[in-house]
Amino acid sequence: MNAKELLRLIPKQYSELQTEASLIRVFLEQNGLSRAAAGTMLNELQENAVPEICRLLHASISLTLPFLKSVLEKMVDLQERGKNGVVFTPDYIADYILQHTIASPCPPNARVIDPACGSGSFLLPAAEYLHRISGKPMREIISQHLYGIDIREDQTRRTKVLLTLLALLADGTADGLSLHIATADSLAGGWADLFGCPDFDYIAGNPPYLNTHVISKKDTERLKKSFHTTRRGTFNLFYAFIEQSLRFLSERGALGFIVPNNYLSISSAEELRRLLSERRAVSMVVDFGENLVFGPVRTYSSLLFLNRRENPTIAYAMLEKSDDLPAALCRAVHRRTDAEHLNPAGWKFLSETERRNIKRIEEAGEPIGNQIKIGVATLRDSVYFLDGFDPQAGLFYKVRGSTRYWIEPGAVRAIDKISEISGEEAMPGERRYILFPYAGEPDPKMPYRILEEERLAALFPLCYQYLLDCRPALAARDRGKPNPVAWYAYGRSQGLNCRGPKLLFPMFSRRPKFLPEPDGEILFCNGYAVTQGGRYPLEVLAKILNSDVMEYYVSRVSYCLKGDYKCYQKKYLRGFSIPEFGEAEIRLLLSESSREAVNTFLFQKYRLLPE
């Protein structure tokens, strides 16, 4: 029986406090711990125990401390978990962090704190670890070394309960036990004020993960004023927890957190990366890659270890895909990266050979950044994308509700919806059609321009009537802000200046997937395009960008998602460059059908070093 199944057995009419008190009483009875030894706090809690629950628990299970801990964690309801960013930490993660954070032997007066302690996921194993490496009595370890803060009173109460029970089991009594667990907002004030000590030697935990869209406006403004890492745009609450923790970390101290791994690359974490880079605070990073530590919660995780020693190098490990994460973590192979190479724009932990190869790829010729364009964005695809073409009527049609609207072909364009394209050969059959209230100049270098409303109504009356009927839906775009071009224009002007042959590619892909679109008048969306640029034939550009050179580059400058999908956003690709090719080299690329031969040629052309 697991914790969730046990809680289902308990009648719903009883409160959480009654359930918790009953669990404590049964635990004490089953483990032969007397009320006299339990101490005031546990005995007062036991007054809320319910005989019916106690009988049920005795009949159902023998309670151990680890199981009791998991039951108390499960009592935090899902709504509160989302509200406060609560994610409970697996034991093997807490153990790994503590073993790589707390020095052995531990300094005699070391203070260990978890600033988001929950119900003791880190403090309990910290007590056991300190007991193991020091040999001190458990009551002494808890009283002299452990500190915790949590914003929820029920969580701090449970931490106190579990630490007291741990002392009882180890020492037989809770007499003289002193608990330093505070109910407070770790980001609202000084930790020294809570505990009367200036700093902490070891900080370990799992800070809450909350984006600004679920943080109150008042708290968002306070955080922007209080922390450098959260002062701009959107942010995640754990940025502030890291910054605050560094404020109270002692000169000799160390910090270990488990946090989402997206802070390594996303733009909102740039100030956090800048802070850690400038201080040379990072000592080690373990990236879980596409492994889900908290499955089924889709958070991709990493372990971050910091100190105040101005580390010249950083140990970095990327975990292999595994069904046995504890074993994979133990097998993790670390390599060293110079701290000076960490760029606040995005961190990449590369070997010296990889760093030199990336530099060679970026300096081989002209970067493609200026050739990368983004597709059209209507902000209301359900209005603009059409359902089909009726050959008998010679018209396109769109069904909305019970009404079928007819649209003149002159007001329609073909469009490649990149996210739906399975491959180059399938492109014509997967092409969609979109309402297009624009006119194009003969010169393909000129962007499309909006048709004036009177002209639109005169040229395409069926299309115009359809748009009139959709006007309320179009007016609701962009939070109701008026469209500065026209009420029937696309929501954004992006993509309207991307005419001519191009290579289309998705934002996420396992391998390079650059698909030739030779028809320059076909629109595209849900992805990017690399324009031909006039230097080389589209076929040559396609072979370069679909090569293993591009795969090598993206796998080292971008980031990876579940399923080994890499991100191909413009910001990661813009540095990739195209070398100068002679006529003979162009002929080779055009004629060579072997992918292996093309890759061999390009690796030599870019002068890439073997790993």
ZAMARGU-4260 file (C-alpha; in steps of 0.2 Angstrom, whole numbers, plus 5000, padded with zeros to 4 digits):
<rodrens>
0) 5000/5000/5000 | 5007/5017/4995 | 5003/5034/5004 | 4990/5039/4991 | 4980/5022/4994
5) 4981/5024/5013 | 4974/5042/5012 | 4959/5035/5002 | 4955/5024/5016 | 4952/5038/5029
10) 4934/5044/5029 | 4932/5061/5021 | 4923/5070/5036 | 4939/5071/5046 | 4951/5086/5044
15) 4969/5086/5039 | 4974/5090/5057 | 4964/5075/5064 | 4972/5063/5051 | 4989/5070/5055
20) 4987/5068/5073 | 4980/5050/5071 | 4995/5046/5061 | 5007/5052/5074 | 4998/5043/5088
25) 4998/5026/5078 | 5017/5029/5073 | 5021/5031/5092 | 5012/5016/5097 | 5018/5005/5083
30) 5036/5010/5087 | 5035/5008/5106 | 5038/5027/5109 | 5030/5033/5125 | 5020/5049/5127
35) 5032/5054/5141 | 5046/5054/5129 | 5037/5062/5115 | 5037/5079/5121 | 5024/5093/5122
40) 5022/5097/5104 | 5018/5079/5099 | 5007/5076/5114 | 4997/5092/5110 | 4995/5086/5092
45) 4989/5069/5098 | 4974/5077/5107 | 4966/5079/5089 | 4968/5060/5085 | 4952/5051/5080
50) 4950/5033/5087 | 4941/5027/5071 | 4956/5033/5060 | 4968/5025/5073 | 4960/5008/5072
55) 4960/5009/5053 | 4978/5013/5053 | 4983/4999/5065 | 4973/4987/5054 | 4980/4993/5038
60) 4999/4996/5039 | 5015/4997/5050 | 5021/5015/5049 | 5039/5018/5046 | 5046/5036/5047
65) 5050/5037/5028 | 5032/5031/5024 | 5024/5043/5037 | 5034/5057/5028 | 5027/5052/5011
70) 5009/5052/5018 | 5012/5069/5025 | 5018/5075/5008 | 5003/5068/4999 | 4991/5078/5011
75) 4996/5094/5002 | 4982/5095/4990 | 4985/5098/4971 | 4978/5116/4971 | 4990/5121/4985
80) 5005/5113/4976 | 5001/5123/4960 | 4998/5139/4970 | 5014/5138/4979 | 5025/5129/4967
85) 5027/5114/4978 | 5036/5099/4970 | 5041/5085/4982 | 5059/5079/4980 | 5063/5060/4978
90) 5075/5054/4992 | 5089/5049/4980 | 5090/5067/4974 | 5090/5075/4991 | 5104/5062/4996
95) 5114/5066/4981 | 5113/5085/4984 | 5117/5084/5002 | 5132/5072/4999 | 5139/5085/4986
100) 5135/5100/4997 | 5140/5096/5015 | 5158/5094/5018 | 5164/5078/5027 | 5170/5080/5040
105) 5158/5094/5043 | 5164/5109/5053 | 5158/5108/5071 | 5147/5123/5071 | 5140/5121/5053
110) 5122/5128/5050 | 5112/5119/5037 | 5096/5127/5030 | 5082/5123/5018 | 5073/5139/5014
115) 5058/5130/5006 | 5058/5115/5018 | 5041/5109/5015 | 5038/5094/5026 | 5057/5090/5028
120) 5062/5082/5011 | 5080/5089/5014 | 5081/5092/5033 | 5077/5074/5038 | 5091/5066/5026
125) 5102/5080/5031 | 5100/5075/5050 | 5104/5057/5045 | 5119/5062/5035 | 5126/5073/5048
130) 5123/5059/5061 | 5132/5047/5050 | 5148/5057/5047 | 5149/5065/5064 | 5143/5052/5076
135) 5134/5066/5086 | 5117/5062/5095 | 5102/5065/5083 | 5095/5078/5096 | 5111/5088/5095
140) 5112/5088/5076 | 5094/5094/5075 | 5096/5107/5088 | 5113/5114/5084 | 5114/5112/5065
145) 5097/5112/5056 | 5086/5126/5050 | 5071/5128/5039 | 5059/5140/5032 | 5042/5138/5023
150) 5028/5149/5019 | 5015/5136/5025 | 5011/5133/5043 | 5005/5115/5040 | 5022/5111/5031
155) 5033/5118/5045 | 5022/5109/5058 | 5025/5093/5049 | 5044/5096/5047 | 5044/5099/5066
160) 5034/5083/5069 | 5046/5072/5058 | 5062/5079/5065 | 5055/5076/5083 | 5051/5058/5078
165) 5068/5056/5070 | 5076/5061/5087 | 5064/5049/5096 | 5069/5034/5086 | 5087/5038/5087
170) 5089/5044/5105 | 5074/5037/5113 | 5068/5054/5119 | 5065/5072/5113 | 5070/5080/5129
175) 5081/5095/5126 | 5077/5095/5107 | 5077/5113/5100 | 5069/5116/5083 | 5073/5130/5071
180) 5059/5129/5059 | 5051/5146/5055 | 5034/5149/5046 | 5039/5164/5035 | 5042/5170/5017
185) 5060/5167/5014 | 5060/5181/5001 | 5052/5194/5012 | 5066/5197/5025 | 5082/5192/5032
190) 5085/5175/5038 | 5096/5181/5052 | 5081/5190/5059 | 5072/5173/5060 | 5086/5163/5069
195) 5098/5176/5076 | 5113/5170/5065 | 5121/5180/5052 | 5124/5166/5038 | 5123/5148/5034
200) 5136/5136/5029 | 5126/5124/5019 | 5110/5128/5009 | 5101/5114/5001 | 5083/5111/4994
205) 5070/5112/4980 | 5064/5130/4979 | 5047/5133/4972 | 5044/5135/4953 | 5032/5148/4950
210) 5031/5159/4934 | 5025/5177/4935 | 5008/5173/4928 | 5003/5164/4944 | 5011/5176/4956
215) 5001/5191/4962 | 5004/5208/4955 | 5009/5214/4972 | 5022/5200/4975 | 5028/5202/4957
220) 5032/5221/4960 | 5040/5217/4977 | 5051/5204/4969 | 5056/5216/4955 | 5062/5229/4968
225) 5071/5216/4979 | 5081/5205/4967 | 5092/5208/4952 | 5087/5191/4945 | 5068/5196/4944
230) 5069/5214/4939 | 5065/5212/4921 | 5050/5205/4912 | 5044/5188/4916 | 5054/5177/4928
235) 5052/5161/4939 | 5052/5162/4958 | 5067/5151/4960 | 5078/5164/4953 | 5075/5175/4968
240) 5078/5160/4980 | 5095/5157/4972 | 5099/5176/4974 | 5093/5176/4992 | 5102/5161/4996
245) 5118/5168/4990 | 5116/5183/5002 | 5115/5172/5017 | 5128/5159/5012 | 5144/5160/5022
250) 5161/5162/5014 | 5166/5144/5017 | 5149/5138/5012 | 5140/5128/4998 | 5123/5127/4990
255) 5114/5113/4981 | 5097/5115/4973 | 5087/5105/4961 | 5079/5117/4949 | 5072/5117/4931
260) 5086/5116/4918 | 5078/5129/4907 | 5087/5143/4917 | 5103/5137/4907 | 5096/5145/4891
265) 5079/5155/4892 | 5080/5173/4890 | 5070/5177/4906 | 5085/5169/4916 | 5098/5180/4909
270) 5100/5191/4924 | 5102/5175/4935 | 5115/5168/4923 | 5124/5185/4924 | 5124/5185/4943
275) 5131/5168/4944 | 5144/5171/4930 | 5151/5187/4937 | 5153/5179/4954 | 5160/5163/4947
280) 5148/5155/4959 | 5144/5139/4950 | 5154/5124/4955 | 5144/5110/4947 | 5129/5107/4936
285) 5120/5090/4933 | 5108/5091/4919 | 5094/5078/4918 | 5091/5082/4900 | 5075/5074/4894
290) 5073/5063/4910 | 5058/5068/4921 | 5063/5068/4939 | 5046/5073/4945 | 5036/5063/4932
295) 5022/5064/4927 | 5025/5082/4930 | 5033/5089/4914 | 5048/5098/4922 | 5065/5095/4915
300) 5077/5097/4930 | 5095/5100/4934 | 5106/5100/4950 | 5114/5117/4953 | 5129/5118/4965
305) 5136/5135/4971 | 5149/5142/4983 | 5158/5159/4986 | 5175/5153/4980 | 5176/5161/4963
310) 5177/5144/4954 | 5189/5144/4939 | 5181/5129/4931 | 5164/5120/4932 | 5160/5102/4933
315) 5146/5098/4921 | 5137/5081/4918 | 5122/5078/4906 | 5113/5062/4911 | 5109/5049/4898
320) 5091/5044/4894 | 5087/5031/4907 | 5073/5021/4916 | 5083/5020/4931 | 5088/5038/4936
325) 5096/5035/4953 | 5108/5023/4944 | 5111/5035/4929 | 5115/5049/4942 | 5128/5038/4950
330) 5135/5035/4933 | 5136/5053/4928 | 5152/5058/4920 | 5158/5076/4923 | 5169/5086/4912
335) 5177/5103/4916 | 5172/5119/4908 | 5181/5136/4910 | 5170/5147/4920 | 5176/5162/4909
340) 5167/5155/4894 | 5150/5156/4902 | 5140/5169/4892 | 5125/5177/4901 | 5115/5175/4885
345) 5115/5156/4887 | 5126/5144/4895 | 5134/5130/4886 | 5146/5118/4894 | 5158/5113/4880
350) 5175/5104/4879 | 5189/5114/4872 | 5188/5105/4856 | 5169/5108/4855 | 5172/5126/4858
355) 5185/5128/4844 | 5173/5119/4832 | 5159/5130/4836 | 5170/5145/4833 | 5176/5138/4816
360) 5158/5135/4811 | 5153/5153/4816 | 5168/5161/4807 | 5169/5150/4791 | 5159/5163/4781
365) 5143/5174/4782 | 5131/5170/4796 | 5114/5165/4791 | 5105/5176/4804 | 5100/5189/4792
370) 5092/5176/4781 | 5081/5168/4794 | 5063/5174/4794 | 5048/5170/4804 | 5031/5165/4797
375) 5015/5175/4796 | 5005/5176/4812 | 4986/5180/4810 | 4982/5179/4829 | 4966/5170/4824
380) 4970/5156/4812 | 4952/5149/4815 | 4946/5164/4804 | 4959/5165/4791 | 4963/5146/4787
385) 4950/5139/4775 | 4942/5122/4774 | 4944/5118/4756 | 4941/5121/4738 | 4925/5117/4728
390) 4930/5114/4710 | 4912/5115/4704 | 4909/5132/4711 | 4927/5137/4708 | 4928/5145/4725
395) 4936/5141/4742 | 4924/5139/4757 | 4924/5141/4776 | 4911/5134/4788 | 4908/5143/4803
400) 4894/5137/4814 | 4880/5132/4802 | 4885/5144/4788 | 4896/5140/4773 | 4905/5155/4767
405) 4912/5156/4749 | 4929/5165/4746 | 4936/5171/4729 | 4952/5162/4724 | 4960/5179/4721
410) 4959/5182/4740 | 4967/5166/4745 | 4985/5160/4745 | 4993/5143/4748 | 5002/5142/4764
415) 5015/5129/4772 | 5010/5126/4790 | 5028/5119/4795 | 5022/5110/4810 | 5011/5099/4799
420) 5024/5095/4786 | 5030/5077/4787 | 5044/5079/4774 | 5049/5087/4757 | 5039/5074/4746
425) 5023/5077/4756 | 5023/5096/4755 | 5012/5098/4741 | 4998/5087/4748 | 5000/5094/4765
430) 4998/5112/4760 | 4984/5123/4767 | 4975/5138/4761 | 4973/5155/4770 | 4963/5170/4767
435) 4975/5184/4761 | 4968/5202/4761 | 4985/5209/4754 | 4992/5213/4737 | 5010/5210/4731
440) 5021/5221/4721 | 5029/5213/4705 | 5046/5215/4713 | 5048/5200/4725 | 5060/5210/4736
445) 5045/5221/4741 | 5033/5216/4755 | 5015/5213/4753 | 5004/5227/4757 | 4986/5227/4764
450) 4971/5230/4752 | 4962/5246/4756 | 4944/5241/4763 | 4935/5249/4748 | 4946/5239/4736
455) 4944/5223/4746 | 4925/5225/4745 | 4925/5228/4727 | 4937/5215/4721 | 4932/5201/4733
460) 4914/5204/4740 | 4912/5186/4746 | 4928/5187/4756 | 4924/5205/4762 | 4906/5199/4769
465) 4915/5184/4778 | 4927/5196/4786 | 4913/5207/4791 | 4904/5193/4800 | 4920/5188/4808
470) 4924/5206/4814 | 4920/5203/4832 | 4932/5188/4833 | 4946/5198/4824 | 4943/5213/4836
475) 4946/5202/4851 | 4964/5198/4845 | 4979/5205/4855 | 4968/5208/4871 | 4956/5220/4861
480) 4970/5232/4855 | 4965/5240/4838 | 4975/5233/4823 | 4986/5248/4817 | 4986/5241/4799
485) 4967/5237/4797 | 4954/5228/4807 | 4955/5213/4794 | 4974/5213/4793 | 4984/5199/4801
490) 4989/5201/4819 | 5007/5204/4815 | 5016/5210/4800 | 5030/5197/4801 | 5032/5185/4787
495) 5024/5197/4774 | 5041/5202/4768 | 5048/5185/4765 | 5045/5182/4747 | 5056/5171/4735
500) 5063/5154/4736 | 5067/5148/4754 | 5070/5133/4766 | 5057/5130/4779 | 5061/5123/4795
505) 5052/5119/4812 | 5056/5126/4829 | 5058/5109/4836 | 5066/5094/4827 | 5076/5079/4831
510) 5088/5082/4816 | 5090/5096/4804 | 5074/5097/4794 | 5076/5111/4781 | 5063/5109/4767
515) 5065/5118/4750 | 5050/5129/4745 | 5055/5135/4728 | 5038/5144/4725 | 5042/5161/4732
520) 5023/5167/4733 | 5018/5153/4745 | 5017/5159/4763 | 5022/5149/4778 | 5018/5149/4797
525) 5022/5139/4813 | 5041/5140/4810 | 5055/5148/4801 | 5063/5150/4784 | 5080/5153/4777
530) 5079/5164/4762 | 5090/5159/4747 | 5100/5175/4748 | 5106/5174/4730 | 5124/5167/4734
535) 5121/5148/4731 | 5107/5138/4723 | 5093/5132/4736 | 5099/5114/4734 | 5116/5118/4740
540) 5110/5128/4755 | 5098/5113/4759 | 5113/5101/4759 | 5123/5112/4771 | 5109/5115/4783
545) 5103/5097/4783 | 5121/5091/4786 | 5129/5084/4801 | 5138/5100/4803 | 5122/5109/4807
550) 5117/5094/4819 | 5133/5096/4828 | 5131/5114/4830 | 5113/5114/4836 | 5116/5100/4848
555) 5129/5111/4857 | 5122/5129/4856 | 5103/5125/4858 | 5094/5114/4871 | 5086/5097/4871
560) 5068/5092/4875 | 5059/5075/4878 | 5062/5063/4863 | 5079/5071/4859 | 5070/5086/4850
565) 5082/5101/4848 | 5076/5119/4848 | 5079/5127/4831 | 5074/5145/4836 | 5083/5159/4826
570) 5093/5165/4841 | 5102/5148/4841 | 5105/5147/4823 | 5109/5164/4818 | 5128/5162/4821
575) 5129/5147/4809 | 5139/5153/4794 | 5140/5147/4776 | 5158/5146/4769 | 5164/5153/4752
580) 5163/5139/4739 | 5171/5138/4722 | 5162/5132/4707 | 5169/5115/4708 | 5163/5113/4726
585) 5146/5119/4721 | 5145/5106/4707 | 5150/5093/4720 | 5137/5098/4732 | 5124/5098/4718
590) 5128/5081/4711 | 5133/5071/4726 | 5119/5060/4732 | 5128/5052/4747 | 5124/5060/4763
595) 5140/5053/4770 | 5150/5060/4757 | 5142/5077/4759 | 5146/5076/4777 | 5164/5072/4775
600) 5166/5086/4763 | 5158/5099/4774 | 5168/5093/4790 | 5184/5096/4780 | 5177/5113/4773
605) 5173/5119/4790 | 5190/5112/4797 | 5181/5103/4812 | 5192/5094/4824 | 5188/5076/4829
610) 5182/5074/4847
</rodrens>
